[in-house]
Amino acid sequence: MSADSHPTLPPVRLHSDAELARDALGAPLFARAVRLARWAGPDTRVGVGGELATDQLPEAAAVLGLDAADADSGGYASQAWRVAVDTGLVDVTEPEDDGGEGDEARFGTAAPGEDLALVTSGAPGDVLDLWLAALDTVLADAAVPDLDDLVDALDAGGEIDFDRLDWNPGREADFLDGVLANLYLLTVTEGGAADDPVPLPVLAASMVVPDGMGEPTDAVLEQVSDAMMRLDDQFRQLEPIGLVEFRPVDEELMAEAGTPPEPETASAADDEDVSRYGMVRLTPLGLYGIRARMLEAGVDAPAVGELAEKGADALLDAVSFYSENAAQAEIEQWLAGRELPAAAAELLAAARGDDEGGPLRRLRCQQALAPAGPEAEPAVRSVLDDPELGGLARVWLAERGVSDVPAPDPEMVFWLTVDTIAAQLAADGETEELPLLMGSLTAHHAGFFEEVWRVEHPATAYVLEAMGRLHPDKKAAKEARKAAFKARSRRSA
């Protein structure tokens, strides 16, 4: 998985390791691998690559409770055996000589592996490590073309002609990784898929349609259709390991329509019609698995709760880039393990700073302290005279009806206004609500723009320029632009 696919992702809410381990043990393919590992014994014979001997596949299928009349039962048993071997649930001893005569010369042996004991006696993390190894095997298999395509691509010497097959193993693996990364992003992004399944045409289009393309061309739509059918086959293989919940493409519909709905209309079309083109969502176990692969590749993929043991400085720096809901969830977990008076003091100390990230840290600090009760009051009162935190402290105390709060001087009012708007710009950009906030903050201060440009805040000019664009009052907007020019001139002098 490429480390630069999504360099920074929204935080994901993961289930507990115990819940995820139960899901892993319940995944059909992993459960089959465990059953075959327990079945392996002195009479089990394997080939050169550790694969189960062909004449033992019916017995293995029977152990798994598969219908012998099902032509695919042997394939299911073979896949489960491969997972068992690759994860260490089974130890194999390959044949020493595959050119001799007789069964003894041509087959190796197999036995339950040491790791099999972890399934019942290991910690949840041990089970999840085994499941991740199984996932690697399944993902590698899913990136391989259909058997029929491989047979068609064999040359005269029995070797695969990759040029004829038009299959590049690395490219296929990267494509599947990219699809899963996009599915992960759609799931964890605020307002994204969450628990809702994603239409397969949308996911295929995310990999094929160039950014900024308006109406897709026929050639691009054909590529989307090809990618969609490829994903249909791959997700069928990924569902048994517990990575996804998947509704396959309705083959009758594809025969009728020939092409998928256009990507931009797929979400707006009738739910039933879209679902017939395939729907997929990551399971909680799938979110865990894709995140683990991203972390291994060096991708910054945070999870809610991982900052609980870190200091307030690390907390505020991280949640500054989270959505408000995700930041709140992380803050709550951080506070849960601490005494509130000390935690409040630590948060306030971490909120200081005249660097670019300071305003947003203070906004998140204010968010963290919002639900705090009287226990936090001493820490808040201690910063009333602090030039950076005094305004925040007064707002917090006033919201709780404290009567003996000293009035702020004008300089502190102007500084807090700049800091507040800078934080909102950093958190959400130029939203529809921001002009209303600007109007509210300046309405009660006559001559606001004649004074604010002198404020010693690193974001003063930046904020005034934004107010010049967004302030709902045209006269105030003009005054903001003049004040911004003065602020820029003052800083460059």
C-alpha positions as CSV (number, residue, x, y, z in Angstrom):
1,M,0.0,0.0,0.0
2,S,1.5,3.3,-1.1
3,A,2.5,5.6,1.7
4,D,1.6,8.7,-0.3
5,S,-2.0,7.6,-1.2
6,H,-3.5,9.6,1.6
7,P,-0.7,11.2,3.7
8,T,-3.1,12.2,6.5
9,L,-6.5,10.7,7.1
10,P,-9.4,11.4,9.4
11,P,-9.3,9.4,12.6
12,V,-11.2,6.1,12.6
13,R,-13.3,4.8,15.4
14,L,-12.2,1.2,16.0
15,H,-14.0,-1.6,17.9
16,S,-12.0,-3.0,20.8
17,D,-9.4,-5.7,20.1
18,A,-11.6,-8.3,21.9
19,E,-14.5,-7.5,19.6
20,L,-12.3,-7.5,16.5
21,A,-10.7,-10.8,17.5
22,R,-14.2,-12.3,17.8
23,D,-15.0,-11.0,14.3
24,A,-11.8,-12.5,13.0
25,L,-12.5,-15.9,14.4
26,G,-16.0,-15.7,12.9
27,A,-14.8,-14.8,9.4
28,P,-15.7,-17.9,7.3
29,L,-12.3,-18.3,5.5
30,F,-10.3,-17.8,8.7
31,A,-12.5,-20.3,10.6
32,R,-12.0,-22.9,7.8
33,A,-8.3,-22.4,8.0
34,V,-8.4,-23.1,11.7
35,R,-10.5,-26.2,11.2
36,L,-8.1,-27.6,8.6
37,A,-5.1,-26.8,10.9
38,R,-6.7,-28.9,13.6
39,W,-7.4,-31.7,11.1
40,A,-3.8,-31.8,9.8
41,G,-1.8,-34.8,11.0
42,P,0.6,-37.7,10.1
43,D,-1.5,-38.8,7.1
44,T,-1.7,-35.3,5.6
45,R,0.3,-35.0,2.4
46,V,1.5,-31.8,0.7
47,G,3.2,-31.0,-2.6
48,V,6.3,-29.0,-3.3
49,G,4.7,-25.6,-2.5
50,G,3.0,-26.9,0.6
51,E,-0.3,-27.3,-1.2
52,L,-2.7,-30.1,-0.1
53,A,-2.5,-33.2,-2.2
54,T,-5.3,-33.3,-4.8
55,D,-6.7,-36.6,-3.6
56,Q,-7.1,-35.2,-0.1
57,L,-9.2,-32.2,-1.1
58,P,-12.5,-34.1,-0.9
59,E,-11.7,-35.2,2.7
60,A,-10.7,-31.6,3.6
61,A,-13.9,-30.3,2.1
62,A,-15.8,-32.8,4.2
63,V,-14.1,-31.6,7.3
64,L,-15.2,-28.1,6.4
65,G,-18.8,-29.3,6.0
66,L,-18.8,-28.4,2.3
67,D,-21.1,-30.2,-0.2
68,A,-19.1,-32.8,-2.1
69,A,-21.5,-32.2,-5.0
70,D,-20.4,-28.6,-5.2
71,A,-17.8,-28.3,-7.9
72,D,-16.2,-25.4,-6.0
73,S,-15.8,-27.3,-2.7
74,G,-12.3,-28.4,-3.6
75,G,-11.3,-24.9,-4.4
76,Y,-12.7,-23.6,-1.1
77,A,-10.7,-26.3,0.8
78,S,-7.5,-25.5,-1.1
79,Q,-7.9,-21.8,-0.4
80,A,-8.5,-22.4,3.4
81,W,-5.4,-24.7,3.5
82,R,-3.3,-22.1,1.8
83,V,-4.4,-19.5,4.4
84,A,-3.6,-22.0,7.2
85,V,-0.1,-22.6,5.8
86,D,0.7,-18.9,5.2
87,T,-0.4,-17.8,8.7
88,G,1.5,-20.5,10.5
89,L,-1.5,-22.4,11.7
90,V,-0.1,-25.4,9.8
91,D,3.6,-26.4,9.6
92,V,4.5,-28.2,6.4
93,T,7.6,-30.3,5.5
94,E,7.9,-30.2,1.7
95,P,9.0,-33.3,-0.2
96,E,12.8,-33.7,-0.5
97,D,12.6,-35.1,-4.0
98,D,9.7,-34.5,-6.3
99,G,11.2,-36.6,-9.1
100,G,11.3,-40.0,-7.5
101,E,8.8,-42.8,-7.7
102,G,6.0,-43.6,-5.2
103,D,4.0,-41.4,-2.9
104,E,6.7,-41.3,-0.2
105,A,9.1,-39.5,-2.7
106,R,6.6,-37.1,-4.0
107,F,4.8,-35.7,-1.0
108,G,5.7,-33.9,2.2
109,T,3.9,-33.8,5.5
110,A,1.9,-31.3,7.5
111,A,1.0,-30.9,11.2
112,P,-0.7,-28.2,13.3
113,G,1.6,-25.2,13.8
114,E,2.6,-23.6,17.1
115,D,0.5,-20.6,16.3
116,L,-2.7,-22.7,16.3
117,A,-2.7,-22.5,20.1
118,L,-3.0,-18.7,19.9
119,V,-6.5,-19.1,18.5
120,T,-7.8,-20.3,21.8
121,S,-5.2,-19.2,24.4
122,G,-3.6,-16.1,22.8
123,A,-4.5,-12.5,23.5
124,P,-6.9,-10.7,21.1
125,G,-3.8,-9.0,19.5
126,D,-2.4,-12.5,18.7
127,V,-5.6,-13.5,16.9
128,L,-5.6,-10.2,15.0
129,D,-2.0,-10.7,13.9
130,L,-2.9,-14.2,12.5
131,W,-5.9,-12.6,10.8
132,L,-3.8,-9.9,9.2
133,A,-1.4,-12.6,7.8
134,A,-4.5,-14.3,6.4
135,L,-5.6,-11.0,4.9
136,D,-2.3,-10.6,3.1
137,T,-2.8,-14.0,1.5
138,V,-6.3,-13.3,0.3
139,L,-5.3,-9.8,-1.1
140,A,-2.5,-11.4,-3.0
141,D,-4.9,-14.0,-4.4
142,A,-7.5,-11.3,-5.3
143,A,-5.0,-9.5,-7.4
144,V,-4.4,-12.6,-9.6
145,P,-6.5,-12.9,-12.9
146,D,-9.2,-15.6,-13.3
147,L,-7.9,-19.1,-13.9
148,D,-9.4,-19.1,-17.4
149,D,-7.4,-16.0,-18.3
150,L,-4.2,-17.6,-17.0
151,V,-4.8,-20.7,-19.1
152,D,-5.4,-18.6,-22.2
153,A,-2.1,-16.8,-21.6
154,L,0.1,-19.9,-21.3
155,D,2.8,-20.1,-24.0
156,A,4.0,-23.2,-25.8
157,G,6.4,-23.9,-22.9
158,G,3.7,-23.8,-20.3
159,E,4.8,-20.4,-18.9
160,I,2.5,-17.4,-18.5
161,D,2.9,-14.8,-21.2
162,F,2.3,-11.7,-19.2
163,D,2.3,-9.5,-22.3
164,R,-0.5,-11.5,-23.7
165,L,-2.3,-11.5,-20.4
166,D,-1.9,-7.7,-20.0
167,W,-1.4,-8.3,-16.3
168,N,1.3,-6.7,-14.2
169,P,1.3,-8.2,-10.6
170,G,2.6,-5.0,-9.0
171,R,0.1,-2.8,-10.9
172,E,-2.8,-5.0,-9.9
173,A,-1.8,-5.1,-6.3
174,D,-1.4,-1.3,-6.3
175,F,-4.9,-0.9,-7.9
176,L,-6.5,-3.0,-5.3
177,D,-4.7,-1.2,-2.5
178,G,-5.8,2.1,-4.0
179,V,-9.4,0.9,-4.1
180,L,-9.3,-0.1,-0.5
181,A,-7.7,3.1,0.5
182,N,-10.5,5.1,-1.2
183,L,-13.1,2.9,0.4
184,Y,-11.4,3.5,3.8
185,L,-11.4,7.3,3.2
186,L,-15.0,7.3,2.1
187,T,-15.9,5.5,5.3
188,V,-13.9,7.6,7.9
189,T,-14.5,11.0,6.4
190,E,-17.0,13.1,8.3
191,G,-20.3,12.9,6.3
192,G,-18.9,10.1,4.2
193,A,-20.0,6.5,3.8
194,A,-19.7,5.5,7.5
195,D,-22.1,2.5,7.8
196,D,-23.6,3.0,4.4
197,P,-22.4,0.9,1.5
198,V,-20.7,2.5,-1.4
199,P,-22.0,1.8,-5.0
200,L,-19.4,-0.1,-7.0
201,P,-19.6,2.3,-9.9
202,V,-18.6,5.2,-7.6
203,L,-15.7,3.2,-6.2
204,A,-14.5,2.2,-9.7
205,A,-14.8,5.8,-10.9
206,S,-12.6,7.0,-8.0
207,M,-9.8,5.0,-9.6
208,V,-10.4,5.7,-13.2
209,V,-12.0,9.1,-13.8
210,P,-9.4,11.9,-13.8
211,D,-9.8,14.7,-11.3
212,G,-11.7,17.6,-12.6
213,M,-13.2,15.7,-15.6
214,G,-16.7,16.9,-16.3
215,E,-18.8,14.6,-18.4
216,P,-17.0,11.3,-18.7
217,T,-16.2,10.2,-22.2
218,D,-17.4,6.8,-23.6
219,A,-13.9,5.5,-23.3
220,V,-13.7,6.5,-19.6
221,L,-17.1,5.0,-18.9
222,E,-15.9,1.7,-20.5
223,Q,-12.8,1.8,-18.2
224,V,-15.1,2.3,-15.3
225,S,-17.2,-0.6,-16.4
226,D,-14.2,-2.9,-16.7
227,A,-12.8,-1.8,-13.3
228,M,-16.2,-2.4,-11.8
229,M,-16.4,-6.0,-13.0
230,R,-12.8,-6.5,-11.8
231,L,-13.8,-5.2,-8.4
232,D,-16.9,-7.4,-8.4
233,D,-14.7,-10.5,-8.7
234,Q,-12.2,-9.2,-6.1
235,F,-14.7,-8.3,-3.5
236,R,-16.3,-11.7,-3.8
237,Q,-12.9,-13.1,-2.8
238,L,-12.4,-10.6,0.1
239,E,-15.8,-11.0,1.7
240,P,-15.1,-14.5,3.2
241,I,-12.1,-13.2,5.2
242,G,-14.4,-10.6,6.9
243,L,-12.9,-7.5,5.2
244,V,-16.1,-6.3,3.5
245,E,-19.8,-6.8,3.3
246,F,-20.6,-7.1,-0.4
247,R,-23.6,-7.2,-2.7
248,P,-22.3,-8.5,-6.1
249,V,-23.3,-7.0,-9.5
250,D,-26.6,-8.3,-10.8
251,E,-25.4,-10.2,-13.9
252,E,-28.8,-9.9,-15.5
253,L,-28.7,-6.2,-15.2
254,M,-25.2,-6.0,-16.8
255,A,-26.4,-8.2,-19.7
256,E,-29.3,-5.7,-20.2
257,A,-27.5,-2.4,-19.7
258,G,-24.0,-3.2,-20.8
259,T,-22.5,-0.3,-18.9
260,P,-22.8,1.1,-15.3
261,P,-24.6,4.3,-14.4
262,E,-22.4,7.4,-14.8
263,P,-20.4,8.0,-11.6
264,E,-22.0,11.4,-10.8
265,T,-25.5,10.1,-11.1
266,A,-25.0,6.8,-9.3
267,S,-25.6,8.2,-5.9
268,A,-28.7,10.1,-7.0
269,A,-30.3,7.2,-8.8
270,D,-32.9,4.9,-7.3
271,D,-31.4,2.9,-4.4
272,E,-32.5,-0.4,-5.8
273,D,-31.2,0.3,-9.3
274,V,-27.8,1.4,-8.0
275,S,-27.5,-1.6,-5.6
276,R,-27.9,-3.9,-8.6
277,Y,-24.6,-2.6,-9.8
278,G,-22.9,-3.8,-6.6
279,M,-22.6,-2.3,-3.1
280,V,-19.6,-2.7,-0.7
281,R,-18.7,-1.5,2.7
282,L,-15.8,-2.1,5.0
283,T,-16.7,-4.1,8.2
284,P,-15.3,-3.0,11.5
285,L,-12.7,-5.7,11.1
286,G,-12.0,-4.4,7.6
287,L,-11.4,-0.9,8.9
288,Y,-8.9,-2.3,11.3
289,G,-7.2,-4.4,8.6
290,I,-6.8,-1.6,6.1
291,R,-5.6,0.8,8.7
292,A,-3.0,-1.7,9.8
293,R,-1.7,-2.0,6.3
294,M,-1.6,1.8,5.9
295,L,0.4,2.2,9.1
296,E,2.8,-0.5,7.8
297,A,3.2,1.5,4.6
298,G,4.0,4.7,6.5
299,V,0.5,6.4,6.0
300,D,-0.7,8.6,8.8
301,A,-3.9,6.9,9.7
302,P,-4.9,7.9,13.3
303,A,-7.5,6.2,15.4
304,V,-9.7,7.7,18.1
305,G,-8.3,6.9,21.5
306,E,-4.6,6.5,20.6
307,L,-3.7,9.8,22.2
308,A,-5.2,8.9,25.6
309,E,-1.8,8.3,27.2
310,K,0.0,11.3,25.5
311,G,0.4,14.8,26.8
312,A,-2.0,17.7,26.2
313,D,0.4,19.3,23.7
314,A,0.3,16.1,21.5
315,L,-3.5,16.0,22.0
316,L,-4.2,19.6,20.9
317,D,-1.7,19.4,18.0
318,A,-3.4,16.3,16.7
319,V,-7.1,17.1,17.2
320,S,-6.5,20.6,15.6
321,F,-6.8,18.7,12.3
322,Y,-9.8,16.5,13.2
323,S,-13.4,17.3,12.5
324,E,-15.2,18.7,15.5
325,N,-17.0,15.4,16.3
326,A,-13.8,13.4,16.0
327,A,-11.9,15.9,18.1
328,Q,-14.6,15.7,20.8
329,A,-14.4,11.9,20.9
330,E,-10.6,12.0,21.2
331,I,-10.7,14.7,23.9
332,E,-13.3,12.8,25.9
333,Q,-11.1,9.7,26.0
334,W,-8.1,11.8,27.0
335,L,-10.0,13.4,29.9
336,A,-11.5,10.1,31.0
337,G,-8.2,8.9,32.6
338,R,-7.2,12.1,34.3
339,E,-8.1,14.3,37.3
340,L,-9.9,17.3,35.9
341,P,-8.0,20.1,37.8
342,A,-4.7,18.9,36.6
343,A,-6.0,18.1,33.1
344,A,-7.4,21.6,32.7
345,A,-4.1,23.2,33.7
346,E,-2.3,21.0,31.3
347,L,-4.6,21.8,28.4
348,L,-4.4,25.5,29.1
349,A,-0.6,25.4,29.1
350,A,-0.5,23.5,25.8
351,A,-2.9,26.0,24.2
352,R,-0.3,28.8,24.5
353,G,1.8,29.9,21.5
354,D,2.0,32.5,18.8
355,D,2.8,30.0,16.1
356,E,0.4,29.4,13.1
357,G,-1.3,26.5,14.9
358,G,-2.0,28.5,18.1
359,P,-5.5,29.7,17.4
360,L,-6.8,26.3,16.5
361,R,-5.1,24.7,19.6
362,R,-7.0,27.3,21.7
363,L,-10.3,26.5,20.0
364,R,-9.8,22.8,20.7
365,C,-8.8,23.6,24.3
366,Q,-12.0,25.6,24.7
367,Q,-13.9,22.7,23.3
368,A,-12.2,20.3,25.7
369,L,-13.0,22.6,28.7
370,A,-16.6,23.3,27.6
371,P,-18.2,20.3,29.5
372,A,-15.9,20.8,32.6
373,G,-17.5,21.7,35.9
374,P,-16.4,23.6,39.0
375,E,-13.3,21.4,39.4
376,A,-11.7,23.2,36.4
377,E,-12.4,26.7,37.7
378,P,-9.1,27.3,39.7
379,A,-7.0,26.4,36.6
380,V,-9.1,28.7,34.4
381,R,-8.9,31.6,36.9
382,S,-5.1,31.2,37.0
383,V,-4.8,32.4,33.4
384,L,-7.1,35.4,33.6
385,D,-4.1,37.8,33.2
386,D,-2.5,35.7,30.4
387,P,-2.6,37.7,27.2
388,E,-3.3,34.6,25.1
389,L,-5.7,32.8,27.4
390,G,-7.3,35.5,29.4
391,G,-10.1,36.0,26.9
392,L,-10.8,32.3,26.7
393,A,-10.9,32.1,30.5
394,R,-13.4,35.0,30.7
395,V,-15.7,33.4,28.2
396,W,-15.6,30.1,30.1
397,L,-16.3,31.7,33.4
398,A,-19.1,33.9,32.0
399,E,-20.8,30.9,30.5
400,R,-21.1,29.4,34.0
401,G,-22.6,32.6,35.5
402,V,-19.6,33.5,37.6
403,S,-20.2,37.1,38.7
404,D,-16.7,38.3,39.8
405,V,-15.0,38.0,36.4
406,P,-12.9,41.2,35.7
407,A,-13.8,42.9,32.4
408,P,-11.2,42.5,29.6
409,D,-9.4,45.5,28.4
410,P,-9.9,46.6,24.7
411,E,-6.6,45.1,23.6
412,M,-7.6,41.7,24.9
413,V,-11.0,41.9,23.2
414,F,-9.4,42.7,19.8
415,W,-6.8,40.0,20.3
416,L,-9.5,37.4,21.1
417,T,-11.6,38.4,18.1
418,V,-8.6,37.9,15.8
419,D,-7.7,34.6,17.5
420,T,-11.3,33.3,17.2
421,I,-11.7,34.1,13.5
422,A,-8.2,32.7,12.8
423,A,-9.2,29.5,14.5
424,Q,-12.4,29.2,12.6
425,L,-10.7,29.8,9.3
426,A,-8.1,27.1,10.1
427,A,-10.7,24.6,11.3
428,D,-13.4,24.9,8.5
429,G,-12.2,27.5,6.0
430,E,-14.6,30.1,4.7
431,T,-17.9,28.6,5.7
432,E,-21.4,30.2,5.3
433,E,-21.5,30.7,9.0
434,L,-18.3,32.7,9.2
435,P,-19.6,36.0,7.9
436,L,-22.3,35.9,10.7
437,L,-19.6,35.3,13.3
438,M,-17.6,38.3,11.9
439,G,-20.7,40.5,12.0
440,S,-21.5,39.5,15.6
441,L,-17.9,40.0,16.8
442,T,-17.6,43.5,15.4
443,A,-21.1,44.8,15.8
444,H,-20.6,46.0,19.4
445,H,-17.3,47.7,19.0
446,A,-17.4,51.2,17.5
447,G,-14.2,52.0,15.6
448,F,-13.2,48.3,15.6
449,F,-11.2,48.4,12.4
450,E,-9.5,51.7,13.4
451,E,-7.9,49.8,16.3
452,V,-7.7,46.1,15.4
453,W,-4.9,46.4,12.9
454,R,-2.5,47.3,15.7
455,V,-3.2,44.0,17.5
456,E,0.0,42.0,18.1
457,H,-1.2,38.7,16.7
458,P,0.5,36.9,13.9
459,A,-2.8,36.4,12.1
460,T,-4.1,39.9,12.3
461,A,-3.5,40.8,8.6
462,Y,-4.7,37.4,7.4
463,V,-7.9,37.7,9.4
464,L,-8.6,41.3,8.3
465,E,-8.2,40.2,4.7
466,A,-10.7,37.5,5.2
467,M,-13.1,39.9,6.8
468,G,-12.6,42.2,3.8
469,R,-13.9,39.4,1.6
470,L,-16.6,37.9,3.8
471,H,-18.0,40.5,6.2
472,P,-21.8,40.8,5.6
473,D,-21.7,44.6,5.9
474,K,-20.2,46.2,2.8
475,K,-18.9,49.3,4.6
476,A,-17.3,47.1,7.3
477,A,-15.7,44.9,4.6
478,K,-14.2,48.0,3.0
479,E,-12.8,49.2,6.4
480,A,-11.4,45.6,7.0
481,R,-9.5,45.8,3.7
482,K,-8.0,49.2,4.7
483,A,-7.1,47.8,8.1
484,A,-5.5,44.7,6.5
485,F,-3.3,47.0,4.4
486,K,-2.2,48.9,7.5
487,A,-1.5,45.6,9.4
488,R,0.7,44.3,6.5
489,S,2.5,47.6,6.3
490,R,3.1,47.6,10.0
491,R,4.6,44.1,10.1
492,S,6.9,44.8,7.2
493,A,8.1,48.1,8.6
